[in-house]
Amino acid sequence: MAGIATLLGLLFAAQLYVIYVQSKREIHWGSILASALPFWYLWALLVPAIVGLARRAPIDRAHAPRALLLHAPAAALASAVHQALYILTGCVLGPRDRPCHFFSSFSQNVFSFYFMVGIIVYFAILLGAQAVDYARRYRDSQLRASRLESELSTARLHALRAQLQPHFLFNTLHAISALVVKDPEGADRMIADLSDLLRLALEDGDTVEVTVRRELELVERYLSIERARFADRLTVTFAIEPETLDARVPSLILQPLVENAVRHGVSRYPAPGWVEIRSARDDGRLRLGVRDGGAERETPGSGVLREGVGLRSTRSRLEYLYAGDHSFRYGFGADGVFSVALSIPMRVSG
């Protein structure tokens, strides 16, 4: 505030200098500065009181008439007080032999002019204070809205994850139950694998993002269960670029896609099937893909593919997390291979 008052005071002094030159009056820089700077310094002292009134009685559509009834006399009073202090300061700072010489040369019209200027300055400060207050409240409302939106997105992600985890657990338990009678030892191994799988999932807790390395570790635990179930009928290949291992991806983003591939590409057909998991870096983006196929897999014709829990949850989570800065596609190719491909910004962990 002192810096603004000083700047305005110097501009006021320059204006007085021009007036003195035009009127061919004797120029005393000391008197000019003693007149210009205190004028604005005194207004700076009155700013806190004006800002307080601006907050108590803002001039808006709902309260404009009542606010003006308060601010009109307040402006007149502030201008009068400023004038009295201004004259007193000028007498103190003036030459010792002529302490009030500068102000004694002013006519009544000049003081009336300064009084009107004071009213204008009051309302300028008032409107400036309201503008700053509106800007602050708008910024705070934007921050609150952003925080609420973030909390809502987090809640939705938790709901989607809560929907996905029971679905995944049910399918895994179903796979174990299929081996309990015909292969008890295999069922025991699958229970151990399931224990490791659940440990990994619980360790991540409510973590929104993990590394590709961590996600692949969980997928491999899941596939170890499915390999025990399908034996030679399931072939899994990984095409993972090493530089993508530390990239961050949504937690549990690959597992439902892999589960979908095993369920629809292998479990429904007696012939062997395969699943391929890919990751690559491409022009600052991370591309992930899951493909599956088999000799007997049927390829839908013109029918619309129905989204299950895994695909629907994946699509929704990507929309919440990346707000359009992503792609998600799936479908059958001409060769009968079903593929799911997604692309997100490449962000490396650490």
C-alpha positions in Angstrom: 0.0 0.0 0.0 2.9 2.4 0.8 4.4 1.7 -2.6 1.2 2.5 -4.4 0.8 5.7 -2.4 4.3 6.7 -3.2 3.8 6.1 -6.9 0.6 8.1 -6.9 2.3 10.8 -4.9 5.1 11.1 -7.5 2.5 11.2 -10.3 0.7 13.9 -8.4 3.9 15.8 -7.9 4.6 15.7 -11.7 1.1 17.1 -12.3 1.8 19.9 -9.9 5.1 20.7 -11.6 3.3 21.0 -15.0 0.7 23.3 -13.4 3.5 25.5 -11.9 5.4 25.7 -15.2 2.2 26.6 -17.1 1.3 29.3 -14.6 4.9 30.5 -14.5 5.0 30.2 -10.7 8.1 29.8 -8.7 8.9 26.0 -8.3 10.0 24.6 -5.0 10.4 20.9 -5.3 10.4 20.5 -1.5 7.0 22.1 -1.3 5.7 20.1 -4.2 6.7 16.8 -2.7 5.5 17.9 0.8 2.2 18.5 -0.9 1.9 15.5 -3.2 3.2 12.6 -1.1 1.2 13.3 2.1 -2.0 13.5 0.1 -1.8 9.9 -0.9 -0.1 8.6 2.3 -3.1 10.0 4.3 -5.5 8.1 2.0 -3.4 5.0 2.6 -4.1 5.4 6.3 -7.8 5.6 5.6 -7.8 2.5 3.4 -8.4 -0.1 6.2 -11.5 1.7 7.4 -12.9 2.0 3.9 -12.2 -1.7 3.2 -14.0 -2.6 6.4 -17.0 -0.6 5.3 -16.9 -2.2 1.8 -17.1 -5.6 3.4 -19.9 -4.6 5.7 -22.0 -2.9 3.0 -21.0 -4.1 -0.5 -22.5 -2.3 -3.4 -24.3 -5.1 -5.3 -27.7 -5.5 -7.0 -29.4 -6.6 -3.9 -28.1 -3.9 -1.5 -27.1 -1.0 -3.8 -29.6 1.6 -2.5 -29.0 0.9 1.2 -25.2 0.7 0.6 -25.1 4.0 -1.2 -27.0 5.7 1.7 -24.2 4.5 4.0 -21.2 5.2 1.7 -22.3 8.7 0.5 -21.9 10.4 3.9 -18.9 8.1 4.7 -17.2 9.4 1.6 -17.9 13.0 2.5 -16.7 12.4 6.1 -13.5 10.6 4.9 -12.8 13.4 2.4 -13.3 16.1 5.1 -11.0 14.2 7.6 -8.5 13.8 4.8 -8.6 17.5 4.0 -8.1 18.5 7.6 -5.2 16.1 8.1 -3.7 17.2 4.8 -3.8 20.8 5.8 -2.3 20.0 9.2 0.5 17.9 7.6 1.2 20.7 5.1 1.6 23.2 7.9 4.0 20.9 9.8 6.1 20.1 6.7 6.1 23.6 5.3 9.0 26.1 5.6 9.6 27.3 9.2 9.2 30.9 8.4 6.0 30.2 6.3 4.7 26.9 7.6 1.3 27.1 5.7 2.5 29.0 2.7 1.7 26.3 0.2 -1.9 25.9 1.4 -2.5 29.6 2.0 -2.0 30.2 -1.7 -5.0 27.9 -2.5 -8.4 29.4 -3.0 -11.6 28.1 -1.6 -12.4 26.7 -5.1 -9.2 24.6 -5.0 -10.1 23.1 -1.6 -13.6 22.4 -2.9 -12.0 20.6 -5.8 -9.8 18.5 -3.5 -12.9 17.7 -1.5 -14.6 16.4 -4.6 -11.4 14.5 -5.5 -11.5 13.0 -2.1 -15.0 11.6 -2.6 -13.9 10.2 -6.0 -10.9 8.6 -4.3 -13.1 7.1 -1.6 -15.3 5.4 -4.1 -12.3 4.2 -6.2 -10.9 2.6 -3.0 -14.3 1.2 -2.2 -14.8 -0.4 -5.7 -11.2 -1.6 -5.7 -11.7 -3.3 -2.4 -14.9 -5.0 -3.6 -13.1 -6.1 -6.8 -10.3 -7.7 -4.8 -12.9 -9.3 -2.4 -14.9 -10.7 -5.3 -11.7 -12.1 -6.9 -10.7 -13.7 -3.7 -14.2 -15.3 -3.2 -14.3 -16.4 -6.8 -10.8 -18.1 -6.4 -12.0 -19.7 -3.2 -15.2 -21.0 -4.8 -13.1 -22.4 -7.7 -10.8 -24.1 -5.2 -13.8 -25.6 -3.3 -15.4 -26.7 -6.6 -12.1 -28.3 -7.7 -11.7 -30.0 -4.3 -15.3 -31.3 -4.4 -14.9 -32.5 -8.0 -11.7 -34.3 -7.0 -13.4 -35.9 -4.0 -16.3 -36.9 -6.2 -14.0 -38.5 -8.7 -12.2 -40.4 -6.0 -15.5 -41.6 -4.5 -16.6 -42.8 -8.0 -13.3 -44.6 -8.5 -13.6 -46.3 -5.2 -17.1 -47.4 -6.1 -15.9 -48.8 -9.4 -13.1 -50.6 -7.7 -15.4 -52.0 -5.1 -17.6 -53.3 -8.0 -14.6 -54.8 -9.8 -12.9 -56.6 -6.9 -15.8 -58.9 -5.8 -16.4 -59.8 -9.5 -12.7 -60.8 -9.8 -12.7 -62.7 -6.5 -15.8 -64.6 -7.4 -14.4 -65.8 -10.7 -11.1 -66.8 -9.1 -12.9 -68.8 -6.4 -15.0 -70.4 -9.1 -11.8 -71.5 -10.8 -10.5 -73.0 -7.6 -13.7 -74.8 -6.9 -13.5 -76.5 -10.3 -10.2 -78.2 -9.1 -11.1 -79.2 -5.6 -12.5 -82.6 -6.6 -10.4 -83.6 -9.6 -7.1 -82.1 -8.4 -6.9 -81.3 -4.7 -3.1 -80.5 -4.8 -3.7 -78.2 -7.7 -6.5 -76.5 -5.7 -4.1 -76.0 -2.8 -1.6 -74.4 -5.1 -4.3 -72.1 -6.5 -5.4 -71.1 -3.0 -1.8 -70.2 -2.2 -1.6 -68.2 -5.4 -4.9 -66.5 -4.5 -3.5 -65.6 -1.1 -0.5 -63.9 -2.8 -2.8 -62.2 -5.2 -5.0 -60.8 -2.5 -2.0 -59.7 -0.5 -0.8 -57.7 -3.5 -4.2 -56.2 -4.0 -4.6 -55.3 -0.3 -1.1 -53.8 -0.1 -2.1 -51.3 -2.7 -5.2 -50.4 -0.7 -6.8 -47.2 -2.0 -3.8 -46.4 -4.3 -5.2 -44.9 -7.5 -2.0 -45.5 -9.6 0.7 -48.1 -9.5 3.6 -48.9 -11.8 3.3 -51.1 -14.8 5.8 -53.4 -13.0 3.4 -53.7 -10.0 0.4 -54.3 -12.2 2.2 -57.0 -14.2 3.1 -58.7 -10.9 -0.5 -58.9 -9.9 -1.5 -60.1 -13.4 1.1 -62.9 -13.3 -0.3 -64.1 -10.0 -3.8 -64.2 -11.6 -2.5 -66.1 -14.6 -0.7 -68.6 -12.5 -4.1 -69.6 -11.1 -5.6 -69.8 -14.6 -2.7 -71.8 -15.9 -3.3 -74.4 -13.2 -6.9 -74.5 -14.3 -6.4 -74.7 -18.1 -3.0 -76.3 -18.3 -1.9 -76.6 -21.9 -5.0 -74.9 -23.2 -3.7 -71.5 -22.1 -0.6 -69.8 -23.6 0.4 -66.4 -22.3 3.0 -64.1 -23.9 4.3 -60.8 -22.7 5.5 -58.0 -25.1 6.6 -55.4 -22.6 9.0 -52.6 -23.4 11.4 -52.3 -20.5 11.2 -48.5 -20.4 7.5 -48.7 -19.6 7.9 -50.8 -16.4 8.1 -47.7 -14.2 5.3 -45.9 -15.9 2.2 -45.2 -13.8 -1.1 -46.8 -14.6 -4.4 -47.0 -12.8 -4.4 -49.8 -10.2 -6.1 -53.0 -11.5 -6.3 -51.7 -15.0 -4.9 -54.8 -16.8 -6.2 -57.6 -14.6 -9.9 -57.2 -15.6 -8.8 -57.1 -19.3 -6.7 -60.2 -18.9 -9.5 -61.9 -17.0 -11.9 -61.0 -19.8 -9.5 -62.4 -22.4 -9.2 -65.7 -20.5 -12.9 -66.0 -19.9 -14.1 -65.3 -23.4 -11.1 -66.5 -25.4 -10.1 -69.7 -23.6 -12.6 -71.0 -21.1 -15.5 -71.3 -23.5 -13.7 -73.4 -26.1 -12.1 -76.9 -25.8 -9.3 -76.0 -28.2 -6.1 -74.2 -27.0 -6.2 -70.4 -26.8 -3.7 -67.7 -26.2 -3.5 -64.3 -24.5 -0.9 -61.6 -25.3 -0.2 -58.6 -23.0 1.6 -55.6 -24.5 3.0 -52.3 -23.4 4.9 -49.6 -25.4 6.0 -46.0 -25.3 4.8 -44.0 -28.2 5.5 -40.2 -28.6 5.1 -39.4 -24.9 2.2 -41.8 -24.4 1.8 -45.2 -22.8 0.0 -47.8 -24.9 -1.3 -51.0 -23.3 -3.0 -53.8 -25.0 -4.5 -57.3 -24.3 -5.2 -59.6 -27.2 -6.6 -63.1 -27.2 -7.5 -65.8 -29.8 -8.1 -69.4 -30.4 -8.8 -71.8 -33.3 -12.4 -72.2 -32.4 -13.3 -68.7 -31.2 -16.3 -67.3 -32.8 -16.2 -63.8 -34.3 -19.4 -61.8 -34.1 -20.7 -60.4 -37.3 -22.5 -57.1 -37.3 -23.8 -57.6 -33.8 -22.9 -55.0 -31.1 -20.4 -56.2 -28.5 -21.8 -56.1 -25.0 -19.6 -54.5 -22.3 -19.1 -56.6 -19.2 -18.0 -55.4 -15.8 -14.3 -55.4 -16.7 -14.6 -53.3 -19.9 -17.2 -51.0 -18.5 -15.2 -50.3 -15.3 -12.0 -49.8 -17.3 -13.7 -47.2 -19.6 -15.3 -45.3 -16.6 -12.0 -45.2 -14.6 -10.1 -43.9 -17.6 -12.7 -41.1 -18.1 -12.5 -40.1 -14.5 -8.8 -40.2 -14.2 -7.7 -38.6 -17.5 -10.7 -36.4 -18.5 -10.5 -37.2 -22.2 -6.7 -37.4 -22.5 -6.9 -41.1 -23.3 -8.2 -43.6 -25.8 -9.9 -46.9 -25.2 -10.9 -49.3 -28.0 -11.8 -52.9 -28.3 -13.1 -55.3 -30.9 -12.4 -58.1 -33.3 -9.9 -57.9 -36.1 -10.2 -59.5 -39.5 -8.2 -62.4 -38.3 -10.7 -63.2 -35.5 -8.4 -61.9 -32.8 -10.1 -59.9 -30.0 -8.0 -56.9 -28.8 -8.3 -54.2 -26.2 -6.1 -51.2 -26.6 -5.7 -48.1 -24.4 -3.5 -45.1 -24.4 -2.8 -42.7 -21.5 -0.2 -40.0 -20.8 3.3 -41.4 -20.0 4.2 -40.6 -16.5 7.2 -42.3 -14.9 7.2 -43.1 -11.2 9.7 -41.4 -9.0 
